Amino acid sequence: MEKEITAGPLTLEARLIIQSPVQGVVITHPHPLYGGDMDNPVVSIIQGAFQKKGFTTLTFNFRGVGTSTGRFDNGRGEIQDLEFALDHLKELGIREPWLAGYSFGAWVNAHTQCPDVSRVLLVSPPVAFMDFSEAGSMDCPVSAVTGSFDELAPPTLVKPLMERLDQESNLVVLEGADHFYSGFTETLSATVSDLIVT
């Protein structure tokens, strides 16, 4: 279902698929300045994995992307966008939503302090491309997926980030996969599905 989310003075283009009244996830997309949007193939894989588990899913375009109003705000405004999206899901009755994101979306997720979030899934958090130094310990379990050939999210850098976010975090490395998961779509889907533990 296509819809708009009110985010302060802005409106965000969004897609809401309602399946469960209690289990839901907000999914964030890659970097807006590099063509990232909610229709990104990896975002679609994440969305599909959650839908197969019966979750209500909410994807949206950050400010300035698609028909979302506003303009790119170097992450600060995008964190606010995510918080409005989470509030929207909670208004539907989903009190402890999941949070999932890919690349830049994973950066936004890692910098969002939302105490009511149940779990966080980071796909290829771009630690070799963006500064994660201000991302601190999160109040919920955190899982991550990256590829062994991912130059933007190399496992050697993702691992210490995960330990900082959640000492009991779960990191899955897909051998041979790069940042775009070319040729690994089914493997990524299965991996994300395995990490959706309720």
C-alpha positions as a Markdown table, in Angstrom:
| # | Residue | x | y | z |
|---|---|---|---|---|
| 1 | Met | 0.0 | 0.0 | 0.0 |
| 2 | Glu | 1.5 | 3.3 | -1.1 |
| 3 | Lys | 1.3 | 6.1 | 1.4 |
| 4 | Glu | 2.9 | 9.2 | 2.8 |
| 5 | Ile | 4.4 | 9.6 | 6.3 |
| 6 | Thr | 4.3 | 13.1 | 7.9 |
| 7 | Ala | 7.8 | 13.9 | 9.2 |
| 8 | Gly | 7.5 | 17.3 | 10.9 |
| 9 | Pro | 7.3 | 19.7 | 8.0 |
| 10 | Leu | 8.1 | 17.0 | 5.4 |
| 11 | Thr | 6.2 | 14.2 | 3.8 |
| 12 | Leu | 8.0 | 10.9 | 3.1 |
| 13 | Glu | 7.0 | 8.5 | 0.3 |
| 14 | Ala | 6.4 | 5.1 | 1.9 |
| 15 | Arg | 5.2 | 1.6 | 1.2 |
| 16 | Leu | 3.3 | -0.2 | 3.9 |
| 17 | Ile | 2.5 | -3.9 | 3.7 |
| 18 | Ile | 0.2 | -4.9 | 6.6 |
| 19 | Gln | 0.4 | -8.6 | 7.6 |
| 20 | Ser | 0.7 | -8.7 | 11.4 |
| 21 | Pro | -0.9 | -6.4 | 14.1 |
| 22 | Val | 2.0 | -7.0 | 16.5 |
| 23 | Gln | 5.2 | -7.8 | 14.5 |
| 24 | Gly | 6.6 | -5.1 | 12.2 |
| 25 | Val | 9.8 | -3.8 | 10.8 |
| 26 | Val | 11.0 | -0.5 | 9.3 |
| 27 | Ile | 13.6 | -1.0 | 6.5 |
| 28 | Thr | 16.0 | 1.8 | 5.5 |
| 29 | His | 17.7 | 2.2 | 2.1 |
| 30 | Pro | 21.2 | 3.0 | 0.8 |
| 31 | His | 22.8 | 6.4 | 0.3 |
| 32 | Pro | 20.5 | 8.9 | -1.5 |
| 33 | Leu | 23.4 | 10.6 | -3.2 |
| 34 | Tyr | 24.4 | 7.3 | -4.9 |
| 35 | Gly | 21.0 | 6.3 | -6.2 |
| 36 | Gly | 19.7 | 4.6 | -3.1 |
| 37 | Asp | 15.9 | 4.4 | -2.6 |
| 38 | Met | 13.3 | 2.0 | -1.1 |
| 39 | Asp | 13.2 | 0.1 | -4.4 |
| 40 | Asn | 16.8 | -1.0 | -4.1 |
| 41 | Pro | 17.2 | -4.8 | -4.8 |
| 42 | Val | 18.8 | -5.6 | -1.4 |
| 43 | Val | 16.1 | -3.6 | 0.4 |
| 44 | Ser | 13.6 | -5.7 | -1.5 |
| 45 | Ile | 15.3 | -8.9 | -0.4 |
| 46 | Ile | 15.2 | -7.8 | 3.2 |
| 47 | Gln | 11.5 | -6.8 | 2.9 |
| 48 | Gly | 10.6 | -10.1 | 1.3 |
| 49 | Ala | 12.4 | -12.1 | 4.0 |
| 50 | Phe | 10.4 | -10.3 | 6.7 |
| 51 | Gln | 7.1 | -10.7 | 4.8 |
| 52 | Lys | 7.7 | -14.4 | 4.5 |
| 53 | Lys | 7.9 | -14.4 | 8.3 |
| 54 | Gly | 4.6 | -12.7 | 8.5 |
| 55 | Phe | 5.8 | -9.3 | 9.5 |
| 56 | Thr | 4.2 | -6.0 | 8.6 |
| 57 | Thr | 6.8 | -4.1 | 6.6 |
| 58 | Leu | 7.3 | -0.3 | 6.2 |
| 59 | Thr | 9.9 | 0.9 | 3.6 |
| 60 | Phe | 10.2 | 4.6 | 2.8 |
| 61 | Asn | 12.3 | 7.1 | 0.9 |
| 62 | Phe | 14.5 | 9.4 | 2.9 |
| 63 | Arg | 14.0 | 13.2 | 2.5 |
| 64 | Gly | 14.7 | 14.3 | -1.0 |
| 65 | Val | 14.4 | 10.9 | -2.6 |
| 66 | Gly | 11.5 | 9.9 | -4.9 |
| 67 | Thr | 8.5 | 12.0 | -4.0 |
| 68 | Ser | 9.7 | 12.6 | -0.4 |
| 69 | Thr | 10.0 | 16.3 | 0.2 |
| 70 | Gly | 13.1 | 18.1 | 1.6 |
| 71 | Arg | 16.7 | 17.4 | 0.7 |
| 72 | Phe | 19.6 | 15.3 | 1.8 |
| 73 | Asp | 20.8 | 16.2 | 5.3 |
| 74 | Asn | 24.1 | 14.3 | 5.7 |
| 75 | Gly | 22.4 | 11.7 | 8.0 |
| 76 | Arg | 21.1 | 14.1 | 10.7 |
| 77 | Gly | 17.7 | 14.6 | 9.1 |
| 78 | Glu | 17.6 | 11.0 | 7.9 |
| 79 | Ile | 17.8 | 9.8 | 11.5 |
| 80 | Gln | 14.7 | 12.0 | 12.2 |
| 81 | Asp | 13.0 | 10.5 | 9.2 |
| 82 | Leu | 13.5 | 7.0 | 10.6 |
| 83 | Glu | 12.2 | 8.0 | 14.0 |
| 84 | Phe | 9.0 | 9.3 | 12.3 |
| 85 | Ala | 8.7 | 6.1 | 10.4 |
| 86 | Leu | 9.0 | 4.1 | 13.6 |
| 87 | Asp | 6.4 | 6.2 | 15.3 |
| 88 | His | 4.1 | 5.6 | 12.4 |
| 89 | Leu | 4.5 | 1.8 | 12.8 |
| 90 | Lys | 3.8 | 2.1 | 16.6 |
| 91 | Glu | 0.6 | 4.1 | 15.9 |
| 92 | Leu | -0.6 | 1.0 | 14.1 |
| 93 | Gly | -0.3 | -1.0 | 17.3 |
| 94 | Ile | 3.2 | -2.5 | 16.7 |
| 95 | Arg | 4.8 | -1.6 | 20.0 |
| 96 | Glu | 8.3 | -3.2 | 19.6 |
| 97 | Pro | 9.1 | -3.0 | 15.9 |
| 98 | Trp | 12.3 | -4.3 | 14.3 |
| 99 | Leu | 14.7 | -2.1 | 12.5 |
| 100 | Ala | 16.6 | -3.3 | 9.4 |
| 101 | Gly | 18.7 | -1.3 | 7.0 |
| 102 | Tyr | 21.2 | -1.7 | 4.1 |
| 103 | Ser | 24.4 | 0.3 | 3.7 |
| 104 | Phe | 23.7 | 4.0 | 4.5 |
| 105 | Gly | 20.4 | 2.7 | 6.0 |
| 106 | Ala | 22.4 | 0.6 | 8.4 |
| 107 | Trp | 24.4 | 3.7 | 9.3 |
| 108 | Val | 21.2 | 5.6 | 10.1 |
| 109 | Asn | 19.9 | 2.6 | 12.1 |
| 110 | Ala | 23.1 | 2.4 | 14.2 |
| 111 | His | 22.8 | 6.1 | 15.1 |
| 112 | Thr | 19.1 | 5.9 | 16.1 |
| 113 | Gln | 18.4 | 5.5 | 19.8 |
| 114 | Cys | 14.8 | 4.2 | 20.0 |
| 115 | Pro | 14.3 | 2.3 | 23.3 |
| 116 | Asp | 11.1 | 0.6 | 22.0 |
| 117 | Val | 12.9 | -1.2 | 19.1 |
| 118 | Ser | 12.9 | -5.0 | 19.6 |
| 119 | Arg | 15.9 | -5.9 | 17.4 |
| 120 | Val | 18.2 | -4.3 | 14.8 |
| 121 | Leu | 19.5 | -5.9 | 11.6 |
| 122 | Leu | 22.4 | -4.2 | 9.8 |
| 123 | Val | 23.2 | -5.3 | 6.2 |
| 124 | Ser | 26.6 | -4.2 | 5.1 |
| 125 | Pro | 27.1 | -1.3 | 7.5 |
| 126 | Pro | 29.6 | 0.9 | 5.5 |
| 127 | Val | 32.3 | 1.3 | 8.1 |
| 128 | Ala | 35.0 | 1.9 | 5.5 |
| 129 | Phe | 33.0 | 4.7 | 3.9 |
| 130 | Met | 31.2 | 6.4 | 6.7 |
| 131 | Asp | 32.1 | 7.5 | 10.3 |
| 132 | Phe | 30.5 | 5.2 | 12.9 |
| 133 | Ser | 32.4 | 6.7 | 15.8 |
| 134 | Glu | 29.3 | 8.3 | 17.4 |
| 135 | Ala | 27.3 | 5.0 | 17.2 |
| 136 | Gly | 27.2 | 3.7 | 20.8 |
| 137 | Ser | 25.8 | 0.7 | 22.6 |
| 138 | Met | 22.2 | -0.1 | 21.6 |
| 139 | Asp | 19.4 | -1.1 | 23.9 |
| 140 | Cys | 18.4 | -4.2 | 22.0 |
| 141 | Pro | 20.0 | -7.2 | 20.3 |
| 142 | Val | 21.8 | -6.4 | 17.0 |
| 143 | Ser | 22.7 | -8.7 | 14.1 |
| 144 | Ala | 24.6 | -7.9 | 10.9 |
| 145 | Val | 25.4 | -9.5 | 7.6 |
| 146 | Thr | 28.2 | -8.6 | 5.2 |
| 147 | Gly | 30.2 | -10.1 | 2.4 |
| 148 | Ser | 33.8 | -11.3 | 2.7 |
| 149 | Phe | 34.6 | -9.2 | -0.4 |
| 150 | Asp | 32.6 | -6.1 | 0.7 |
| 151 | Glu | 35.1 | -3.2 | 0.4 |
| 152 | Leu | 32.7 | -0.8 | 2.1 |
| 153 | Ala | 31.8 | -3.1 | 4.9 |
| 154 | Pro | 34.8 | -5.4 | 5.4 |
| 155 | Pro | 34.3 | -8.0 | 8.1 |
| 156 | Thr | 37.5 | -6.9 | 9.9 |
| 157 | Leu | 35.9 | -3.5 | 10.5 |
| 158 | Val | 32.3 | -4.6 | 10.9 |
| 159 | Lys | 33.2 | -7.0 | 13.8 |
| 160 | Pro | 34.5 | -4.3 | 16.2 |
| 161 | Leu | 31.6 | -2.1 | 15.4 |
| 162 | Met | 29.2 | -4.9 | 16.3 |
| 163 | Glu | 31.0 | -5.5 | 19.5 |
| 164 | Arg | 30.5 | -1.9 | 20.4 |
| 165 | Leu | 26.8 | -1.8 | 19.5 |
| 166 | Asp | 26.0 | -5.1 | 21.3 |
| 167 | Gln | 28.5 | -7.3 | 23.0 |
| 168 | Glu | 26.4 | -10.3 | 22.2 |
| 169 | Ser | 25.8 | -9.3 | 18.6 |
| 170 | Asn | 25.6 | -11.8 | 15.8 |
| 171 | Leu | 27.7 | -11.2 | 12.6 |
| 172 | Val | 27.3 | -13.4 | 9.6 |
| 173 | Val | 29.8 | -13.2 | 6.8 |
| 174 | Leu | 28.8 | -14.5 | 3.3 |
| 175 | Glu | 31.9 | -15.9 | 1.7 |
| 176 | Gly | 32.5 | -14.4 | -1.8 |
| 177 | Ala | 29.8 | -11.7 | -1.6 |
| 178 | Asp | 30.5 | -8.1 | -2.4 |
| 179 | His | 28.6 | -4.9 | -1.2 |
| 180 | Phe | 25.9 | -5.4 | -3.8 |
| 181 | Tyr | 25.4 | -9.2 | -3.2 |
| 182 | Ser | 25.6 | -9.9 | -6.9 |
| 183 | Gly | 24.9 | -13.6 | -7.4 |
| 184 | Phe | 24.1 | -14.0 | -3.7 |
| 185 | Thr | 20.5 | -12.8 | -3.6 |
| 186 | Glu | 19.1 | -16.2 | -2.5 |
| 187 | Thr | 21.8 | -16.7 | 0.0 |
| 188 | Leu | 21.2 | -13.2 | 1.5 |
| 189 | Ser | 17.5 | -13.9 | 1.6 |
| 190 | Ala | 18.0 | -17.1 | 3.5 |
| 191 | Thr | 20.5 | -15.5 | 5.8 |
| 192 | Val | 18.2 | -12.6 | 6.7 |
| 193 | Ser | 15.4 | -15.1 | 7.2 |
| 194 | Asp | 17.5 | -17.1 | 9.7 |
| 195 | Leu | 18.3 | -14.0 | 11.7 |
| 196 | Ile | 14.6 | -13.1 | 12.1 |
| 197 | Val | 14.1 | -14.8 | 15.5 |
| 198 | Thr | 11.0 | -13.9 | 17.4 |
